[in-house]
Amino acid sequence: MTDLLSGEDLRLLVQRVFQPRPDDRGLLLMVDVPDGRLPDHENWRARRTMATGWASALAAERSALGLDRVTLAWYRNAGSNNADLPATAVLGEPGRVPDHADELDGRDAVPFADLFAEHSLVMAPTELSATAPLKMATRAGGFRAATMPGFLPSMIPALRLDYTEINRRVNLLKDLCDASERAVVVTETDLGRHELVLDLRHRVGHASGGLFPENGVAGNLPSGEAYIVPYEGELEGDESRTAGELPVQLGDELALLSIAGNRVVEVRGDGATVAGERDHFEREPAYRNVAELGLGVLGDFGLQPTGTILLDEKLGLHVAFGRSDHFGGIVGPDDFSSPEAVIHLDRVYIPETQPRVKVQEVRLEGAEGVMTVILDGHYTGVF
C-alpha cells in the first residue's frame, strides 16, 4: 500500500470518520510547532509538511465535503503530552511551513475558542498529544475532534481498516468493562509472576473506534480500543482497591511497580533508566496515578507496531499513569508541578514493546461473573 493519501483518499477519510452533516461548518487542522524547550526532528518536520499538503488537498475537496472552509492553524507546542493547549494559534499561509514557534510571534493570533466555534470538525496531527485538552474542550459541544499525535505515514494502512468491525469489538469490550467491578492483570517476567487488581467500581468504560459522527467527543485516529479509568478513591470513606504489582520494561531494564490505593508506592529494579523512572514518580506525585486500563484490538488486524504510542497502544493491552480527568477521572493539570510536567503515559504490553513481559491473563470480574478477555497474550473468543 502507498504511504501517501490523495485528495480523494482524504475526502473519503473525513467522510468515514466524521460523517459530515449539512450543519457542519468547517474543518480545522491544528499542528504544534517546535521551540527551544522541545527541538525539531525529522518525523515532526515531515508531519508539518504532510499537514500542509493535507490542508491544501482538503481545501480542494471542500465542496464535495459540504464545508464552508478548511483551515490550517499552527501553535507553539504545549511542552508535554496532554498538557493544556496555549490560548491562541496562527493561521497557516500557503506554502509556508514554520520551523520554530518563534516564527509565529508577531503574526495575528486567533483564540482556539474562536477556531472551535467556526469549525465543527477538527484533526490534530501533532507531535505532542492534544487528546486530553480536546476531550475537555469538546464537552461543551459544538465540535468533534480526531487526534493524531505522532502520526507517521507508516500508520496509513490503519486508516483503511474495517472500522465497522473495530467499533463492534471495542463497544463489546466497553460493555464488559461497564459490567465489571475489577480487572485482574496477570503478567510473567524472568523474575516471576505478577498480579495487579484494578478497581473498576464507580466508573464507566469508553469505546474509541475511530469514528466521530457526533459533536462533543474527541479521540485518537487511527483508533481501536476500549478503555476505563480505575476508581481513584475520591469518594469519602471508600478507598480505591487498585493494588498489586505491574512490571514495566524500560529499554533492557525491568521496573517492578508496587501499587496500592491506585498509586505507585514503590519502584524496584536496577539500572539508570529504572532510577530515572523512580525519580519521575517522586518528583511528580500525580504521575503515580493509575490513569487507564486500555484494551486495544488492532493487533488482530495484522498491524505491526510503529514505535509511536498513537498506534502501538491500539494493538493490545496498555496501562497508563498520570492525568485522567479527560477520561472521566479526577487527576488533571492542576495536580502537576507545572503545565510542562502534565503527563498521561501509556505502557503497552505487546512482545515488540516489552519482550521481557508476558501477558498471561486479563480477567474482568463482576456480579455477573468472570470473563477472561486475554489469555497467553491473545484475545479469547470474547468477540
N, C-alpha and C positions, 0 to 999 in steps of 0.2 A: 504493500500500500504506500501511496505517496505521503510525504510528511508535510505537504502543503495543502491549504484549503482555498479553493477558488471562491469567487464571489457567490456562485450558486451554492457551493458547499456551505458557506457561512450563512446564507439566507435560509437554507434548509435546517441548519443547526439552530438558528434563532427561532424558526417556526416550530421546531420539535421541542426545544427546551422551554420556551416562554408561551407558546401557543397564543400569539398576539391577537387582541380583540380590537374592535373599532374604537374603543375609548383609550387605547394605549397611545401615548403622546410621542415618545421618543426613546431612543436607545443611547445610553451613555457607556463609553468605555473609559474606565478610570485606571490610571497606571502610576505607580510610585517611581521616584527618581532618586538615584544615589546622592549622598553628600559626604561630608567629612567624617561623620560617625560610621557610615556604612559604605565602603568604597564599591565601585563598579566591578563587574566581572563579565566574562564572555556571555554566559547564559542570560544575564539580566539585560545586557545591551541588545542581544538578539531578540529578547522578548519585547523590548520597547519598539524595536524596528518592526517586529511582527504586528504589534498592536496598531502601529501607524498604518500598515498595509491593510489590516482588518477594517479599520475605520473608513479608509477610502473605498474599499470594496463594498462594505455595507451601505455606505452613503449612496453608491450607485444602485443598490438594491432597495433603497428606501421606499419607493413607490410600491414595489412588489410586497414589501412588508406592511404597507399601510401606515407608515410612520411619518410624522412631520419633520423629524430631524434625527441625525446621527451625530453624536458629539464625542470628541476625544478630549480628555482632561488629564493633565499632569499634576502631581502633587509631591511635595517633599515626603520621603518615606517616614513612617511612624516610629522608627527606631527599633521595633521588635515585633514579632508575630503577634497579631491580635490586640495590639495596643490601639488606643483611640486614634481616629484619624485627625489630621490637622483641620482647622476650621474652613480652609479655603483651598481651591485648586486653580490652575491656569489653563485656559482653553488651548488646545493644540493648534498649530499652524501647519498648513500643507507642506510636506517635505522636510519639516524640522523635527528632529529627534534630540531632546536635551541629553547631555552627557553628565550634568551635575545640577543639583537642585538650585544652586546659586543663580543659574541661568533663568530661573523663574522669577527671581526678585525684580521688582520694578515693573513687571507686567501686570495688567489688570487681573485682579484676583476675584474669583466667583465663590461665594459661600457654597459648601456642599449642600446645605439645606435647600438652596435655590436650584441646584442641579437636580437633586432628588425630586423636587416639586415639578420640574419640567420634563423629567424622563422617568417613565414607569418601568422601563427595562434597563438593568444595569449589568454590565460584565466587568469583572475586575481581574485581568491578567497581570498580577502584581508579583513583586519579589517577596515581600512580607505579607502574610495572610491578613486580609481585611475582613475575614468571616465574622469575627466577634462584633466589631463595631457595626457592620452592615446588618447583622441579625438584630442588633439593638435598634438600629435606625428604621428597619422595615416594620417593626412592631406598631408604629404609628399608622401603617398602611400607606397607600399611595404609590408604592413601587415594589418591585421584587428584584432579587439580585442573584447572579451566578458568580461565585468567587473562584478564581483560578490561580491561587498562589503557587509560584514556582513552575508554572506551565511550560512544558517543553514540546517541541514538535514530535518527539517520540511518544507522546501521550495521545496524539490524534487518533490512533486506532480505537482508543477507549471512548471517543466521541461517536463512534459508528456502531456501538453495541445495541442489542435489543433492550432498550430501556423499559419496554412494557414488562418483559420478564424480570428485569432487575427490580423494578418497582414492586412487582408481586412478591419477590423474595424478601426485600427489605421491610415491606409492610407486615409480612408474616412474622419476621423477627421482632419488629416493634411491638406487635400484639403479644408475643411471648414475653417480652420484657415487661410490658404493662401488667401482665398477669402474675408476675414473679415478685417474691419478697426478697430474694437474694440470688446472686450468681456466684458460682464456685469455679475458680480458675485454677486448674492443676497443671503445673509445669514440671519439667525434669531437666536438670543440668548434670554436669560431671560431679557436682557437689551433693546431689541427691534430689529428693522430691520436695516440691514447694507448693503450698496451697494458699490461696487468697480468697476470702469470702467478701463479696461486695454487697452492701446493704442497698436494696432497691426499693425499700418502702418509701412512701410519700413522694414518689417520682413517676413520671410517665416517659415512655420512650419516644424517639423521633425516627422517622424514616426519611432518608436522603437518597432519592433515586435519580437525581439529575434532571428532574422536570419541575418547573416552577410556573404553573399556569395561573396562579392567583397572587395578587398583591399581598404584602405583609410577611413574606418569607424570604430567606436568603440561605444559600447552601453551596456546597462545592460542585464544580463541574470540571472534569468528569466526576461522577459520584457512584455510589452503590454501597451504602452502609445503613445499618440501624445503630442507634447509639442512645445512651441514657447516662445521666449524671447520678452517681451514687449519692444516697442521702448523706448530708454533711453535718447533721446534728444540730440544726438551727432551732428545733422546737424545744421549748423549755421542758426539762425532765426526761427527754428522750434522746439519748446519745446515739451517735452513729455506731452501727455494729460492723462496719467495714474493718477487717483485721486479717492479718496473716503475713505472708512473705511473697514477694514478687522479685524474680531475678531480672536484671536488665543487662544485656551485653553492650558494652561501650568500647568500640574497636575490638581489640583482642581481650580486653579485661571484662570481668564479671562483677557487677554490683548486686548485692542482695539487699533489697529494701524491706525493712521491717515496718509494718503498717498497723496502726491502731487508731480507732476513732476517725477513720478516713483520712489520716495524716501519716506521712512518712516520719517515723520517730527515730530511725537509725539506718545508716548506710554502711554495710560491711563489705569488705573486699580490699584488695591491694592494687597499687598502681597509680600513676599520676592522673589518669582520666577519671578513675573512681574517686580519687581525692578531690578532683575538681567538681564532680557531681555532688559530693558530700558538702563541699564549701558552698555550692549554689543553694542547696536546701537550707543551710544555716544562714546565709545572707538574706534569703527571701522566704520567710515562713509561709507566704501564700502559695509558693511553688510546691510546698509539701502536700497540698490538697489533691486528693484523687478526684479528677475532674470529669472522667468519662470512661465508660466501658463501650467500646465500639466493635461491631461485628460487620466487617466488610465482606462482600460477596464476589468481587470481580475476579478473584483468583480462579473461580470455576469457569471463567470465560476465556481462559488461555492467555491472559495478560501476564507480563513479566514486570518485576519492579524496575523503576527508573532511577532510584536514588533520591526521589523527591516525595515528601510526605503526601502531597496532594493526591497522588495516585497510589502510592505504596500502602497507605493506611486502608484503602478500599479493597485490598487483596485478602484481608483476613482479620484476625483478632488484633485489637490495639487497646492500650490503656493509656490515658493521658493524665497529666498533672498540671496544676495551676489554675488559670481562670476558668470559671464555669458558668458565670451569670448569663452568657449568651446561649447556653443550652438549658437554662432553667434552674441553675444552681445559685449559690449565694456569693461566690468569690469573684470580685470584679477589680477593675483597675485601681480603685482607691485602697485596696488591700496590699498593693505592692509599694516598694520604696520610691518608685519614680515611674513616669509613663514608659520610659525605655526598658524598665525591668518587667513589664507585664508580659506574661508568657502563658501559652497553652500548648504543651508539648506532648505529642503522641509517641509512644513506644510501640513499634509494630512487630508482631510476633509471627513472622514467616521465616523459613530457613535462610533466605537470602539476606535478611537484615540482622537476624540473631541466630546464627547457626549453632551456637552452644546451648540454646534454649529450645527445648521441645515442648510443644503444647500437647499434653496428654488428653486433657478433657476440659470442656466448658459446659457446666450444667446450669440450668435455670430452674429454681425451686420456688414453689408457692403453694397456696392452699389447694390448687387443683392437681398438684402432683409435681413430678420431676421430669424435665426434658433435657436430655443430653444433645446439645446442638453441634458440638465439635468433639471428635474422638480421634486421637492419634493425628492431630493436625488438620483433619479434614471434616467438612460438614457431614453430618449423618443424613438420614433420609427425611430430615425436617422439611425439605422443600417438596 
